[in-house]
């Protein structure tokens, strides 16, 4: 589950702001339980437990289902979330000016992929799934979600800086997950990133997520399919390359040859990776973020 700092996420924060509800979540992380079992474990009345369960359900942290029991049909609650990520507002760099470029996920310039693979717009699949030839379909430009098991996608954007401007930081952000037929919340994949042919490093994505529906995922997309990814940011500076603030490699801006007219960005799952778990790239109209791939060029003026 992904949260932000807005009123849309308050119900989750409120649900977590209770010692009793935290205890309930811990119990449900071990096994599914009914109201009576939870009340007995926590030495509370069933009425009080029911109120806590209702709040956890409202926050979409648990789900309650009717199941057959020893005394007939009973309501059993189970945990449906195993990770929460909070996205704070974008970091601001007041000393630098910035130019940004947003690139739709279907605007790649080169590819080499293996099944399972496919593309879709917010309205329908593009071509047939698991047939790489459709990655050259003219409708690919409308793609808003793309997935493949092994291979790469390559994107090119114009370098927006002028001769009298110096790059200080290159930032690339996107929503991404691994790839598994339908979905698998625990499915690690080693995903590598390149700029201008230089390998920035490899990050292991933990899974392909469908525990809850993506905030912007269209209604025709089945619940069992990948619903959302993790919003990730790569930052390359003179100090090295960082992935969500953690060091990814020692590669710096000076290594990337950013004086050319084009900047080439590659996302790859390589054939010699330890975890060949594929990748899914989410654009506008899918997932939890109404964003495509974003490039931020932070710069200063040369004296």
Secondary structure, 3 states (H helix, E strand, C coil): CEEECCHHHHHHHHHHCCHHHHHHHHHHCCCCEEHHHHHHHHCCCHHHHHHHHHHHHHCCCEEEEEEEECCEEEEEEEECCCCCEEECCCCCCCCCEEEEEEECCCCCCEEEEECCCEEECCCCECCCCCCHHHHHCHHHHHCCEEEECEEEEEEEEECCCCCCEEEEEEEEEEEEECCCCCCECCCCEEEEEEECCEEEEEEEECCEECCCCCCCCCCCCCCCCCCECEEEEEEEECCEEEECCEEEECCCHHHCCCCCCEEEEEEEECCCCCCCCCEEEECCCCCCCCCCEEEEEEEEECC
